[in-house]
Amino acid sequence: MIAVLRRHVISGCVLLGLSLASAQTQKELSVVDIVKRSSDAVVQIVTSDSLGKEVALGSGFIVSADGRVVTNYHVIKGAHNAVVQLSNGAFFSVDCVLAEDAERDLAVLKVSGKGLPFLTLGDGHQTQVGEHVVAIGSPLGLQNTVSDGIVSAIREENGHQWIQTTAPVSHGNSGGPLMNSEGAVIGVITWGVNLQQGQNLNFAASIAEVKRLLTQLHDARSLDVVQSAHETEPGAAQAEQKKHKVTLKWNAPAGRSGKRIVGYNVYRSDSENGPYSLIAGDVSALTYIDTTVQSGHTYYYEITSTDAKGRESRAAMTKATVP
């Protein structure tokens, strides 16, 4: 059902707000207190292309005093430059991208700063249907707009957890935090159903997805390099498992990007969250047979491509359980 609804997502960007706290409190806070504690760490993000033309306007939130900012990947998609604006009017250019996951629609950006206000991340496993939540964001560019509602459902789709909420959001809110009554971030507002299809149907990626991404930071990459990495990402990967071997198959990147590929790299892990180890590099074909497997084990694979400049793409992922 979620897959059907997402065909009617609200285009544009979404922000929800969370409370800023140096230490998480177990006491339930009023909306007024949550806003006072969190608004300084909720930001507006404006992206532009190489000609300086605005590409998107979205939201995000700071998660560390040295300037790590969480937002949605679609907020920075296609961007050449990005600017982060704090509630006090201060501006920061985005220095680099530290992590991104297009499939889960999340990204971690880095701005130069010290002693910045930041939000506390909650425990996604403790989120309950019916609990009160607060959103602060930039709908239509109206920075620091506050809304609230409840968690109306927790849903799973293709291994991804979504928090469904009644907190109102609009264009410009994507990437903002969804906050519980203790002032901790429990989700990142990502998409909402068009009002012509239904009302108060908004969805946030679970904070558990953010925590996972924060453990997988890569070397600093410019926005341009990130776009290139996604353009050359291999197509959907599949695994065929037989006794004592796993046969991996994947598609070449779509369009002209496939012509820039000089080889593929295969990584493997015993856990979906890694770490992944390289088991084959510079693979020229669109298939690889892994014979170093054991019966009864489940393996997780990532396949990346390398272009003529030595740049490695994002990974296509799959898994296999060996009989």
C-alpha positions, -999 to 999 in steps of 0.1 A, spaced: 0 0 0 28 24 8 43 18 -26 10 29 -42 8 60 -20 43 71 -29 33 76 -65 14 105 -52 40 121 -30 40 158 -23 67 172 -46 91 195 -30 108 193 4 96 186 40 108 196 74 99 185 109 114 198 140 130 183 170 140 195 204 176 206 210 189 190 242 224 185 256 211 155 274 179 135 268 153 140 294 126 115 303 101 142 312 75 150 287 78 186 274 52 210 261 52 221 225 64 255 236 94 240 255 102 216 226 103 246 202 125 266 225 150 238 229 151 226 192 145 255 168 181 267 168 193 233 155 167 230 127 179 245 94 167 255 60 187 242 30 187 258 -4 205 241 -33 215 254 -67 230 241 -100 263 251 -116 246 283 -130 234 294 -96 198 286 -104 178 273 -73 172 235 -76 154 228 -43 145 242 -9 143 218 20 150 213 56 175 195 79 188 194 114 222 196 130 234 164 148 268 175 161 285 207 174 310 206 146 284 209 118 270 175 107 236 181 91 210 154 84 185 158 55 169 139 27 189 128 -3 163 142 -27 170 177 -12 206 177 -25 200 156 -57 212 174 -88 228 202 -67 261 218 -74 260 241 -43 240 242 -11 236 267 16 223 260 52 206 287 70 201 287 108 171 302 126 192 332 137 200 341 101 235 327 99 245 311 66 269 282 60 279 268 26 279 230 25 315 219 25 309 183 16 288 152 18 298 127 45 273 100 37 243 94 15 217 67 8 194 73 -21 174 42 -15 164 53 20 165 90 9 189 102 35 222 123 35 247 137 60 262 170 51 291 189 67 293 227 73 321 246 89 312 254 125 321 250 161 298 249 191 267 247 170 234 237 186 224 201 178 195 177 184 195 146 204 187 113 185 161 91 201 155 54 202 135 44 171 126 11 187 107 29 215 84 48 192 48 40 199 16 45 178 -4 73 194 24 92 209 26 130 205 51 144 179 62 179 169 75 192 136 94 224 129 104 232 93 103 255 63 71 248 44 71 271 13 102 287 27 85 298 59 113 289 82 107 277 118 70 268 112 57 245 139 31 218 137 22 188 158 3 155 157 6 119 166 23 88 154 -6 72 135 12 40 124 46 24 120 50 6 87 75 -16 70 83 -16 33 111 -36 17 130 -37 49 126 0 56 107 14 85 84 44 81 67 64 108 33 76 96 22 108 113 -7 133 113 17 163 119 10 186 89 38 191 64 40 209 31 65 217 3 98 227 18 96 204 48 117 174 35 147 165 56 135 179 89 134 160 122 103 144 137 104 148 175 88 130 204 74 146 236 108 142 253 125 163 227 144 136 208 145 130 171 126 98 162 124 103 124 132 124 93 102 137 74 105 124 39 73 123 20 36 130 22 5 120 2 -10 146 -21 -40 162 -5 -61 151 -35 -54 115 -25 -57 117 12 -52 140 42 -27 138 72 -8 110 56 28 119 61 58 97 65 92 99 82 122 76 79 130 60 112 159 75 133 174 40 133 181 45 96 199 78 104 220 62 131 230 34 107 241 60 81 261 80 107 282 48 113 290 46 76 306 80 69 329 80 39 356 104 28 344 139 23 329 142 -12 317 173 -30 281 175 -42 293 171 -78 312 139 -70 281 125 -52 259 131 -82 285 114 -104 286 84 -80 249 79 -83 249 83 -121 273 54 -124 257 32 -98 251 -4 -111 216 -14 -118 196 -38 -96 217 -67 -83 204 -102 -79 219 -133 -62 213 -170 -72 224 -193 -44 234 -229 -48 253 -253 -27 289 -240 -22 284 -209 -45 265 -177 -50 261 -162 -85 258 -125 -86 243 -106 -115 237 -69 -120 229 -44 -147 251 -17 -162 243 19 -152 215 35 -173 221 57 -203 255 72 -212 269 67 -177 274 30 -185 300 39 -211 323 55 -185 327 23 -165 360 5 -166 352 -22 -140 331 -34 -111 340 -42 -74 323 -68 -53 321 -65 -15 307 -90 10 297 -89 47 281 -113 72 259 -84 84 237 -59 65 253 -31 84 288 -42 75 317 -39 76 321 -50 39 353 -65 26 364 -64 -11 363 -100 -25 368 -90 -62 380 -59 -80 380 -47 -116 354 -73 -127 347 -66 -164 315 -87 -167 281 -81 -152 283 -112 -131 305 -128 -105 305 -163 -89 315 -164 -52 327 -198 -43 341 -189 -8 308 -194 9 295 -218 35 263 -238 36 236 -223 59 252 -188 60 236 -156 48 258 -131 30 253 -95 21 268 -81 -11 275 -46 -25 285 -40 -61 301 -7 -71 315 6 -104 347 24 -111 349 50 -139 379 61 -160 389 87 -134 391 60 -107 359 73 -90 338 46 -72 300 47 -74 273 40 -49 266 3 -43 239 -19 -56 230 -43 -29 217 -79 -26 219 -108 -2 220 -146 -4 214 -175 19 235 -206 9 216 -239 11 
